[in-house]
Structure formats: structure tokens, C-alpha cells
């Protein structure tokens, strides 16, 4: 076992587990071959993020200036992060090797038989089948989720902006300077107003869709209402139409030269177009109202299912006791709806914090505000992040905003789900 700590697979080879031993040995040889050839250089480059800038160098033999390819900080950062992940994967395999050697030592100690290759394969296809099936998805998560996520977080600690775009320019580590700039520097004048609007938007978008969805479901399911299926179908049709189509149509209807303003002016109800999308305050009310058109049918559908499964004995008992319909709704129906939909409301709130489609497709974050850094009055933090990335090429600030959005969403989710669990336990 001590030898396996130095040469992986030794214990397995000595106990006749040839294939497993060769696997661990091949991993160790491959890792150290790659690490000394490329890995060490990648880690060193990760510290500096490049030292040689791209530029023209005079070639004496040719007598002209030749473009000299310098370092690419973006690729050096990516390769450095990937190297760290590979090191951790190797350390995991090293731990598996020691664990296997320890198990073989215990089998020797208690004079038990050593599993053969057939027995190992049988266990891998039976009791350890989940490990085999999860190996490919885990590799995908590491390559396409964890690696990009760590890379994005790393950018927040660099000066990777429009002034330091590779390959022409290099960027370097700046520590928490970007966080200080967003929370207390020049960008704070944009961040905090947008943070406030993002929270207001998320609350209003969630609450209005929920309350009016519940009210609509109550009206449709009320006794004496005919054609309930027709009404449900009509409202569900709004969900069948792709969201981006609805939002683009609304944008055309509500702009200054759109159908709504044109009709109101033709009817002589207004003398000039109403600034649905061109005034900051008007635009904020507009996006909230349009979002209700999108969000109410979904809430109505869920509430309808809850209403159809409520305990009618409690309702009948309340009616016998003299309770009116409002009291029954307030004390019986609504608490049960809220109890069932609480997790969904939390999810909707977090989704509205990151609701890119409604804002971007309806207003584009506009109208633009000259006091903001590349942002408009209706921009959420997530749409501002998009503009910082695509329009301004300030990737470091965009990364900081992404981290802060994640922190806000995670803190609220943990707090809300904890309160919901307490309510469920009390119930």
C-alpha cells in the first residue's frame, strides 16, 4: 500500500488485478508526462497572464516590420483554469487508488479472496452501475459548466475590458478592484439604481401575475359561470404563442408610431403619442403590465388545479357557520393556494430577477439614461450585464455583475425556502 502511494496501481498489480493496476499506472504516467510538458507552464502563465504583447518587430533579413504574435491572456487564463481542474481530477484518481489499495490490504488481513476482473465488471454493471452511468454526465458538467463558471469568476479579478482586449493587448490580475468600482466607485451610480429597479421589477412582476392569476381562476371556476373550458382555452393560447413573438408585437403596438398611439390620436383622445417605451417611468409601468399578459395564464392554470382539489367539506362548514365568500377566500382558499404555490413563487421571483426576454425584447433596456454607464432606465442587472459584454466589451465588470446577481438570488432562495419549510412544519 505504501508503494501505491508513490507508484499508482502497484497494489492492484501485485494482487492480480492487472487491468485496474494498469489503469491507475497509465493515469499517473499520462498526468506527469503532460504536467511537466505543459501543465507547469500553464500554471506559470496563469500567474502573469502573459508578458509579451502582440506588435510589429523589424526583421533584419527581410528588411520589413513583421507582426509578432504575443501572448493571449484570455487563452492563458482558460488553460490555467483547465490545468487546475485536471490536477484536482488526478488527485481524485489518486485517492481512489489509495482507497482500492487499502481495501486489498484489508482483504489480505482477513484472508478473504481478491475480486477478479469478472467480479469487478459484474459489480460495475450491478451495484456500481450508477457510477458508470454518471461518469459521462459528470465529465460534461466539468467541461461545459464548472470550467466556464470558474473562468467567468476569474475574469472578475482582472482588468479584462475594452482597453485590454487580447490578442492585441494583455490583461492582468487586479484583485477586488472591480468589486470596489461597482459597489463604491464610478460604476456604483449605475449599479445601485439598477439593483433597486431589478428588485422592484421582480416583486411587482411576481405579485401581479400571482394575484391576478388567482383572481382569474376564481372567476372562471365560480359557480354559475358557463363556458369554463372555452375561457381556459383562450387564456392558455397566450402560453402557446412563443414569448418573443408576443413581446415583439407589443413593442410594435406601443411605440410612438404604433397602432395604439395611432388609434388614440385618430380618435382625438390624445394630441401627441404617449411615451409607453420612451419615458423611463412610463416604460417601467409598461413592462410590468405586459408581463402580466404573459404571467397571469400560467398562474391561472396552476390555481385552477389547486381549486379543483380543495377540501369542499371545510368550505361547506364555513358556509353553514355564516361565512361570506370573501371570508372563505381569505381564511380558507387563499392560504391553501399560497401554501401549495410558495415554492413556485420563489422560483418565479428568481426567474424575474434574471428575466432577460421581457425587458430586452420590449424596451431593449431603454430609454437610455445619460447618468448611467451604458444602461437604460428599464435595464435589469442581467440586461446590463449583456450590454457590458456585447456593447462595451467590459468583461470584468460584467463578471462582477454576474457574481452579484448569483449572490442575490442564492441568498434570497435560501432565506425563502427556509421560511417555507418552517411554515410547512408548523402546518
C-alpha positions in Angstrom: 0.0 0.0 0.0 2.9 2.4 0.8 4.3 1.7 -2.7 0.9 2.5 -4.2 1.2 6.0 -2.7 4.2 6.5 -5.0 3.5 4.3 -8.0 -0.2 4.1 -8.6 -1.6 0.7 -9.3 1.2 -1.3 -7.6 -1.0 -2.9 -5.0 -3.6 -3.9 -7.7 -0.9 -5.4 -9.9 0.6 -7.4 -7.0 -2.8 -8.8 -6.1 -3.6 -9.9 -9.7 -5.9 -7.1 -10.7 -3.9 -6.4 -13.8 -6.3 -4.2 -15.7 -7.1 -2.0 -12.8 -3.5 -1.6 -11.9 -2.5 -0.7 -15.4 -5.3 1.8 -15.5 -4.0 3.6 -12.4 -0.5 3.4 -13.7 -1.4 4.8 -17.1 -3.2 7.7 -15.4 -0.2 8.6 -13.3 2.3 8.3 -16.2 0.0 10.4 -18.5 -0.6 13.0 -15.9 3.0 13.6 -15.0 4.1 13.5 -18.7 1.6 16.2 -19.5 2.2 18.2 -16.3 5.9 18.5 -16.8 5.5 19.2 -20.6 2.5 21.6 -20.5 1.0 21.9 -17.0 3.7 23.7 -15.2 4.0 26.3 -18.0 0.2 26.8 -17.9 0.3 27.4 -14.1 3.1 29.9 -14.5 1.2 31.7 -17.3 -1.8 31.8 -15.0 0.1 33.9 -12.5 1.3 36.5 -15.1 -1.5 36.2 -17.8 1.1 36.9 -20.4 4.2 39.1 -20.7 4.7 39.5 -24.4 2.3 41.9 -26.3 1.5 41.5 -29.9 3.2 44.0 -32.2 5.4 44.6 -35.2 9.1 43.7 -35.0 11.7 44.7 -37.6 13.1 41.7 -39.4 16.7 42.5 -40.5 16.7 39.6 -43.0 13.6 40.8 -44.7 14.1 44.5 -44.1 10.4 45.0 -43.1 8.3 45.0 -40.0 6.8 41.6 -39.2 3.8 41.0 -36.9 5.0 39.2 -33.8 2.3 37.1 -32.2 2.4 37.8 -28.5 0.7 36.1 -25.5 -3.1 35.8 -25.4 -4.2 36.5 -21.8 -7.7 35.0 -22.4 -6.3 31.7 -23.6 -3.7 31.6 -20.8 -6.4 32.2 -18.2 -8.5 29.4 -19.7 -5.7 26.9 -20.0 -4.6 27.8 -16.4 -8.1 27.1 -15.0 -8.3 23.9 -17.0 -4.9 22.8 -15.6 -6.1 23.3 -12.1 -9.2 21.2 -12.8 -7.1 18.4 -14.3 -4.9 18.4 -11.2 -7.9 18.0 -9.0 -9.2 15.2 -11.2 -5.9 13.5 -10.9 -5.9 13.9 -7.1 -9.3 12.2 -7.0 -8.0 9.3 -9.0 -5.0 9.2 -6.7 -7.4 9.0 -3.7 -9.4 6.2 -5.5 -6.1 4.3 -6.0 -5.2 4.5 -2.3 -8.8 3.5 -1.3 -8.6 0.5 -3.5 -5.1 -0.4 -2.1 -6.5 -0.1 1.4 -9.4 -2.4 0.6 -7.0 -5.0 -0.8 -4.9 -4.8 2.3 -7.9 -5.4 4.5 -8.9 -8.4 2.3 -5.4 -9.8 2.9 -5.6 -9.2 6.6 -8.8 -11.1 7.0 -7.8 -13.8 4.4 -10.6 -13.1 2.0 -10.5 -13.7 -1.7 -9.4 -10.9 -4.1 -12.1 -9.9 -6.6 -11.4 -11.0 -10.1 -11.8 -8.9 -13.2 -15.1 -10.6 -14.0 -16.4 -9.9 -10.4 -15.3 -6.2 -10.7 -17.1 -5.8 -14.0 -20.2 -7.6 -12.6 -20.3 -5.2 -9.7 -19.8 -2.2 -12.0 -22.8 -3.3 -14.0 -24.9 -4.0 -10.9 -24.3 -2.3 -7.5 -22.0 0.3 -9.0 -24.0 0.9 -12.2 -24.8 4.5 -11.1 -21.1 5.3 -11.0 -20.7 4.1 -14.6 -23.8 5.9 -15.8 -22.9 9.2 -14.1 -19.3 9.3 -15.4 -20.2 10.8 -18.8 -22.7 13.5 -17.4 -20.1 14.5 -14.7 -17.4 14.9 -17.4 -19.8 17.1 -19.4 -20.6 19.2 -16.3 -16.9 19.7 -15.6 -16.2 20.6 -19.2 -19.2 22.8 -20.0 -20.4 24.1 -16.7 -17.6 24.1 -14.0 -14.8 25.2 -16.3 -16.7 28.2 -17.9 -18.1 29.1 -14.4 -14.6 29.3 -12.8 -13.3 31.1 -15.9 -16.1 33.7 -15.6 -15.5 34.2 -11.9 -11.8 34.6 -12.6 -12.4 37.4 -15.1 -13.9 39.5 -12.3 -10.5 39.8 -10.7 -8.8 41.0 -13.8 -8.8 44.3 -15.9 -10.2 42.5 -19.0 -12.1 45.4 -20.5 -12.3 47.4 -23.8 -8.8 48.8 -23.1 -7.2 45.3 -22.6 -8.6 43.2 -25.4 -6.5 40.2 -26.5 -4.6 39.4 -28.6 -3.5 43.0 -29.2 -3.4 43.8 -25.5 -2.8 41.9 -22.3 -4.8 42.0 -19.2 -3.7 41.2 -15.6 -4.9 40.4 -12.1 -6.3 43.4 -10.2 -7.8 41.7 -7.1 -11.0 43.2 -5.8 -10.6 46.5 -7.6 -13.6 45.7 -9.9 -15.9 44.9 -7.0 -14.8 48.2 -5.4 -15.6 50.1 -8.6 -19.1 48.5 -8.9 -20.0 48.9 -5.2 -18.3 52.2 -4.4 -16.6 53.6 -7.4 -17.7 55.2 -10.7 -20.0 52.4 -11.7 -21.9 52.4 -8.3 -24.1 55.3 -9.7 -25.4 52.8 -12.2 -25.3 49.6 -10.2 -27.5 50.6 -7.2 -30.3 52.3 -9.2 -30.5 49.2 -11.4 -30.3 46.9 -8.4 -33.3 48.8 -6.9 -35.3 48.6 -10.1 -34.4 44.9 -10.5 -35.8 44.1 -7.1 -38.9 46.3 -7.6 -39.5 44.7 -11.0 -39.1 41.1 -9.6 -41.6 41.8 -6.8 -44.1 43.5 -8.9 -43.9 41.0 -11.8 -44.3 38.1 -9.4 -47.0 39.6 -7.2 -49.2 40.9 -10.0 -49.0 37.7 -12.0 -49.9 35.7 -8.9 -52.7 37.8 -7.6 -54.4 38.4 -10.9 -53.9 34.8 -11.9 -55.6 33.6 -8.7 -58.4 36.1 -9.2 -58.9 35.0 -12.8 -59.0 31.3 -11.8 -61.6 32.1 -9.1 -63.8 33.9 -11.6 -63.6 31.2 -14.1 -64.3 28.4 -11.6 -67.1 30.3 -9.8 -70.5 28.5 -9.7 -72.8 29.5 -12.5 -70.1 30.5 -15.0 -70.8 28.9 -18.3 -68.2 28.0 -20.9 -65.3 27.5 -18.4 -63.4 25.3 -20.9 -63.6 28.0 -23.6 -62.3 30.7 -21.2 -59.4 28.5 -20.1 -58.5 27.6 -23.6 -58.5 31.3 -24.7 -56.1 32.2 -21.9 -53.9 29.2 -22.4 -53.5 30.2 -26.0 -51.3 33.1 -24.8 -48.9 30.4 -23.4 -48.9 28.6 -26.7 -47.6 31.6 -28.6 -43.8 31.9 -28.2 -42.9 34.7 -25.7 -40.5 36.5 -28.0 -43.3 36.9 -30.7 -45.7 38.4 -28.1 -43.1 40.8 -26.8 -42.0 42.0 -30.3 -45.7 42.5 -31.3 -46.2 44.5 -28.1 -43.2 46.6 -28.9 -44.7 47.4 -32.3 -48.1 48.2 -30.8 -46.8 50.5 -28.1 -44.1 52.5 -29.8 -44.6 56.2 -30.7 -45.8 55.4 -34.2 -47.5 52.1 -33.2 -51.2 51.1 -33.6 -52.2 52.1 -30.0 -50.9 55.7 -30.3 -52.2 56.0 -33.9 -55.7 54.9 -32.9 -55.8 57.2 -29.9 -54.7 60.2 -32.0 -57.2 59.3 -34.8 -60.0 59.3 -32.2 -58.7 62.7 -30.9 -58.2 61.3 -27.4 -54.6 62.5 -27.3 -52.7 65.2 -29.2 -49.3 63.6 -29.2 -48.0 60.0 -28.8 -48.0 58.5 -25.3 -44.4 57.6 -24.3 -45.1 54.0 -23.4 -41.5 53.0 -24.3 -39.6 56.3 -24.5 -40.1 57.7 -21.0 -38.4 56.0 -18.1 -41.4 55.9 -15.7 -43.9 55.0 -18.4 -41.7 52.3 -19.7 -41.4 50.7 -16.2 -45.2 50.5 -15.9 -45.4 49.2 -19.4 -43.1 46.3 -18.9 -44.9 45.3 -15.7 -48.3 45.4 -17.4 -47.1 43.5 -20.4 -45.5 40.9 -18.2 -48.9 40.3 -16.6 -50.3 39.3 -20.0 -47.5 36.6 -20.1 -47.6 35.5 -16.4 -51.3 35.5 -15.5 -52.3 32.5 -17.6 -49.7 30.2 -16.1 -50.8 31.2 -12.6 -54.4 30.7 -13.5 -53.7 27.2 -14.8 -51.9 26.1 -11.6 -54.5 27.8 -9.4 -57.3 26.0 -11.3 -55.8 22.7 -10.5 -55.5 23.6 -6.8 -59.1 24.8 -6.6 -60.4 21.6 -8.1 -58.6 19.6 -5.4 -59.6 21.7 -2.4 -61.4 20.1 0.5 -65.0 21.2 0.0 -66.1 20.0 3.4 -64.3 22.9 5.0 -66.0 25.3 2.6 -69.4 23.9 3.3 -68.8 24.0 7.0 -67.8 27.7 6.8 -70.9 28.5 4.7 -73.1 26.8 7.4 -71.4 28.9 10.0 -72.4 32.1 8.1 -69.1 33.0 6.5 -69.4 35.0 3.3 -67.5 34.3 0.1 -64.8 36.9 0.9 -64.2 35.4 4.3 -64.0 31.9 2.9 -61.5 33.1 0.3 -59.4 35.0 2.8 -59.3 32.3 5.5 -59.6 29.0 3.6 -59.0 29.2 -0.1 -56.1 31.7 -0.4 -54.0 30.3 2.4 -54.2 26.8 0.8 -53.3 28.3 -2.7 -50.4 30.2 -1.2 -49.2 27.1 0.7 -49.1 25.0 -2.4 -47.6 27.7 -4.7 -45.0 29.1 -2.3 -42.1 27.2 -3.9 -43.3 28.1 -7.3 -43.5 31.8 -6.3 -39.9 31.7 -5.1 -38.8 30.2 -8.4 -40.8 32.9 -10.3 -39.2 35.7 -8.2 -35.7 34.4 -9.0 -36.7 34.0 -12.7 -37.9 37.6 -12.8 -34.6 38.8 -11.4 -33.0 37.2 -14.4 -35.9 37.9 -16.8 -33.9 38.9 -19.9 -36.6 38.4 -22.5 -39.3 40.7 -21.3 -37.0 43.7 -20.8 -34.7 43.3 -23.8 -37.3 42.4 -26.4 -39.9 45.0 -25.2 -37.7 48.1 -24.4 -34.2 47.0 -25.1 -33.4 48.4 -21.6 -34.3 51.8 -22.8 -34.8 54.7 -22.8 -31.1 55.3 -22.4 -30.0 57.3 -19.3 -27.1 59.6 -19.7 -26.4 59.3 -16.0 -25.9 55.5 -16.3 -22.9 53.6 -17.5 -24.1 52.1 -20.8 -27.5 51.3 -19.3 -31.1 52.5 -19.7 -34.0 53.2 -17.2 -35.6 49.8 -17.6 -32.4 47.7 -17.7 -32.2 44.9 -15.2 -28.8 43.8 -13.9 -28.9 40.9 -16.3 -29.6 43.0 -19.4 -27.0 45.5 -18.2 -24.5 42.6 -18.0 -25.4 41.7 -21.6 -24.7 45.2 -22.7 -21.4 45.4 -20.8 -20.3 42.2 -22.6 -21.6 42.8 -26.1 -21.6 46.6 -26.5 -18.9 47.9 -24.1 -16.6 44.8 -24.0 -16.1 45.4 -20.3 -15.9 41.7 -19.4 -14.5 42.3 -15.9 -17.5 44.5 -14.8 -19.9 42.0 -16.5 -18.4 39.2 -14.5 -18.7 41.1 -11.2 -22.4 41.8 -12.0 -22.9 38.1 -12.7 -21.4 37.2 -9.4 -23.5 39.7 -7.5 -26.7 38.5 -9.3 -25.9 35.0 -8.3 -25.3 36.0 -4.7 -28.5 38.0 -4.5 -30.5 35.0 -6.0 -28.8 32.5 -3.7 -29.3 34.5 -0.5 -33.0 35.1 -1.3 -33.6 31.5 -2.3 -32.0 30.1 0.9 -33.9 32.6 3.1 -37.3 32.0 1.4 -37.1 28.2 1.2 -36.1 28.2 4.9 -39.2 30.2 5.8 -41.4 28.0 3.6 -40.0 24.9 5.4 -40.8 26.4 8.8 -44.4 27.2 7.6 -44.7 23.6 6.3 -43.5 22.2 9.6 -45.9 24.4 11.6 -48.7 23.4 9.2 
